Structure formats: structure tokens, C-alpha cells
Amino acid sequence: MSACDVSAPLEGDAPLFDQRDQRDQINLIDQIDQVDQVDQVDQAVVSLSLLQQRSDAIRAVHAGHPLINNPLIFAGIAYTETQMAHCYSEYYNQVSTLVCAGPSSSDCGGGAVTAGYWDGPCWEQDGGLGMWQFDEGSHSQTLSKWSTSGYWNNQPHNVLDLEDSIAAAIDFVLFKAWWSDRTPFFPNTQAMYDWINGIRPINGNSDWELWLGFLAYNYNGEAWGTGDWLEVKEKYRDHTLSIYTQLGGDSYWYGGGSPPPPPSQSCSPEGGLWCGGNGVAGDPNMLYVCKNGALVVKEVCANGCYRASAGSPDACYTPNSADLGCTCYSGKYHNGDNIPPSLTYCGMRVCGMDGNVYECRTSNQWEQTGLTCGSGACSCPFGAHLDGTPIATQHTECHFQVCGGGNTWYTCESGGWQSVSGSYCTM
């Protein structure tokens, strides 16, 4: 019997015999590949920006998940499987040409998702799909399984959708961990959730070592204790520790709390993108997308969120995206002094003569933000732009925003200059 033949348990305490007795009878070494490896090549790696983007997305989904919040150990799975290349073009151009094109996805710009290469010719459309390499046989069989019942609590998922595939990976691992004959014996599902949430990448730690072995055995399908199992286990270790280090260790993955869940707010149009606080509620360093009429987290903006002009989608800054060539003319500070165009850049905000806050945007125009100013409640001395140009105190007012030291945004508030936590900017 394959694990596919076993229905996932309902939430709550499961009878003690259900897990131990049945999972001893189930052969969880996949007889049909429920996950697949595209091509475990290690000579090429995806760009750091793609790695950051996908890791941010995993963190965001975990932050809003009701049961599991341990993004690092799940990111390690995706990095081992495909180096987080959800899209065919990403894998083909950055990792290896030994890859097939799967069905199309809006998260790949309408292009194909990554599909497994080693199950036969690409035209047969077999092999795993997306960065998690979900595999129920053919592409159509995989999509049918996930769109109808999924694996945990019969929850369906669209595994071609980047965000939903992350949630699907959580469900898939929960199913595997519950029925595995190698994980600890869990008296109830909460005990399993606690075990997974508590795992940290500490070599020699019993939970960490067991997790890696579990992945090689139940996610990858290698027989426990064999040479192949040990090799795959070490790949999961190396790849997880690699992204742990590349993205800042505990401070990124566990420090400072995880990103908050999206605000509860209806939205339109479908697919619209907003920075939190720019027409929608939410964290100003998170990018939200309108999906099925509700806001969901699209991306955690590690370098800050760019607020585009009305009618244009917002976007996350990358280390280069703040330098978009913005030069805004004919601007005046609230006291009537001219703003030198050479000193302007995307995202800079000033208080205008009419008491409205204006931002220099990619249209190369000063555009209203919807904020007001000019009450005299804020005055911020000793400010300077990133290039060292001093900011005259008489030009500052509430919501005045500049790119300052450390490539960080600073706003003028009633208590003085305040840095925007987690932001990134350039002039």
C-alpha cells in the first residue's frame, strides 16, 4: 500500500493506535513518486535575489499558518530540490538545462513551472512540479490529486501558485511526519506540530538529525540507513545550513519575529499589488496582492517597499531598484524654497506649500501621497541625505522622508528622525 492510499487524519487528538499501528503497515518509501528531484546538480546556484525572494515568501506563508511556523527547515527542502527555482526559466538559466517545462503559472509571468527531468522524455509530461517537486505520476495526475484532496485534512492546493505551493509543502510534510515509522511517536497532532516547530539547525542535535533523516527517507524516498540515504541526508543538511548563513542566520530566520499575517481587508482589482500603508492596511515593508478579493502577503520586502504612483502596482525594492532614475522638477518645500532636481530620487518625500506630502516617483513627477503636513508639529535638525548633503531644518516637516546613512529611509516625526526598520534605499 502506498501512502497515497491513506486518508489524512482530522485535527485533534488521534487514537494512539492509529498512528503507530497503521504507519508500521504503510510503505512510505514512495512506490509512485510523490516528490521528485529535477537534477541534484550543485555546480550552479540561483541568484541571491531569487533566493531572498523565495525565502521571504516562505517566511510570509509560515507567519500566517495556523499550525506550523519554521520557515528555515522547509526552505531547506525547496533549496535542495530545485534551489527554489519554481519557474522553468529560472532553473534552465541559472541551475541546469536538464529540466522540463511544466504547466504555466501566473507566478512565472505566464510561463512554465519547473518540471522533473529524470522520469522520461519531457513530452511525456511526467516528473515533479514546481520548486517542491510534487509528483503523483504525470503532470495531470499531480494537479488532479492536489486540486481535489491534497494531503492534510483533505485541503486542496494549487501547486502551480507559488504561495499556495508553500502551504501545500507544509501539508505534505505533516502527512509524511504523522504516518512515518521514523519520526517520534506523537500522542496527538499538536505534539507533531510542536516537534516540527521546535527543530533548529544544530548539528548533533537529535531532533535536527532525525529531521534530516526523515526528509531523505520520506520526502526523497531513500531506504533508511543506505549509502544513498546518507548522501541525500547530507544534501538536506548542507543546503539548509547554506541558506541559513546566506540570509543572515537567526536574525533573519528566527530573530525579531516573523512577518505578520496579512490584514483582513477586501480589495480590488484582482492581482493588484500594494505596499502596506499605501492605500491598504498592513506592514509598510510588506508587499500585498489581491487574491480572490482579499489581501494576502505576496513578499516580505527585505529592502523596503516602493510605493508607485496611483494606478501603477507597488513593488519590493531590490538593491538596485531604488536607483530608478527619478528626477523630479519644479518642487518646492513647504516654506517656498526650491528643491534642486539634482537632489531628488525615487521615494523622497517632502511637505509641499499646500500642506500635502508629495513623493518623487518614477513618473519624474511630485505626486501626492494622501498624507498632510505643515502643522509645525515636526522639525528635524542634523539630517543629511545618503550622499552627505545636509538637510536644512526649515525644510523638514512631518512625513518628510529621505534616504540616509546605511542606505536606510528616515522620516521626520514629532520626536525627530526615525529610521524605517528593515528598509533599503539609494540616491
C-alpha positions, 0 to 999 in steps of 0.5 A: 500500500502506498501512502497515497492510499491513506486518508489524512487524519482530522485535527485533534487528538488521534487514537494512539493506535492509529498512528503507530499501528497503521504507519508500521503497515504503510510503505512510505518509501514512495512506490509512485513518486510523490516528490521528485528531484529535477537534477541534484546538480550543485555546480550552479546556484540561483541568484541571491535575489531569487533566493531572498525572494523565495525565502521571504515568501516562505517566511510570509506563508509560515507567519500566517499558518495556523499550525506550523511556523519554521520557515528555515527547515522547509526552505531547506527542502525547496533549496535542495530540490530545485534551489527554489527555482519554481519557474522553468526559466529560472532553473534552465538559466541559472541551475541546469538545462536538464529540466522540463517545462511544466504547466504555466503559472501566473507566478512565472509571468505566464510561463512554465513551472519547473518540471522533473527531468529524470522520469522520461522524455519531457513530452511525456509530461511526467516528473515533479512540479514546481520548486517542491517537486510534487509528483503523483505520476504525470503532470495531470495526475499531480494537479488532479490529486492536489486540486481535489484532496491534497494531503492534510485534512483533505485541503486542496492546493494549487501547486502551480501558485507559488504561495499556495505551493508553500502551504501545500509543502507544509501539508505534505510534510505533516502527512509524511511526519504523522504516518512515518515509522521514523519520526517520534511517536506523537500522542496527538497532532499538536505534539507533531506540530510542536516537534516540527516547530521546535527543530533548529539547525544544530548539528548533533542535535537529535531532533535536527538529525532525525529531521534530516533523516526523515526528509531523505527517507520520506520526502526523497524516498531513500531506504533508511540507513543506505549509502544513498540515504546518507548522501541525500541526508547530507544534501538536506543538511548542507543546503539548509545550513547554506541558506541559513548563513546566506540570509543572515542566520537567526536574525533573519530566520528566527530573530525579531519575529516573523512577518505578520499575517496579512490584514483582513481587508477586501480589495480590488482589482484582482492581482493588484499589488500594494505596499502596506500603508499605501492605500491598504492596511498592513506592514509598510515593508510588506508587499500585498496582492489581491487574491480572490478579493482579499489581501494576502502577503505576496513578499516580505520586502527585505529592502523596503517597499516602493510605493508607485504612483496611483494606478501603477502596482507597488513593488519590493525594492531590490538593491538596485531598484531604488536607483530608478532614475527619478528626477523630479522638477519644479518642487518646492518645500513647504516654506517656498524654497526650491528643491534642486532636481539634482537632489531628488530620487525615487521615494523622497518625500517632502511637505509641499506649500499646500500642506500635502506630502508629495513623493518623487516617483518614477513618473519624474513627477511630485505626486501626492501621497494622501498624507498632510503636513505643515502643522509645525508639529515636526522639525528635524535638525542634523539630517543629511541625505545618503550622499552627505548633503545636509538637510536644512531644518526649515525644510523638514516637516512631518512625513518628510522622508529621505534616504540616509546613512546605511542606505536606510529611509528616515522620516521626520516625526514629532520626536525627530528622525526615525529610521524605517526598520528593515528598509533599503534605499539609494540616491 
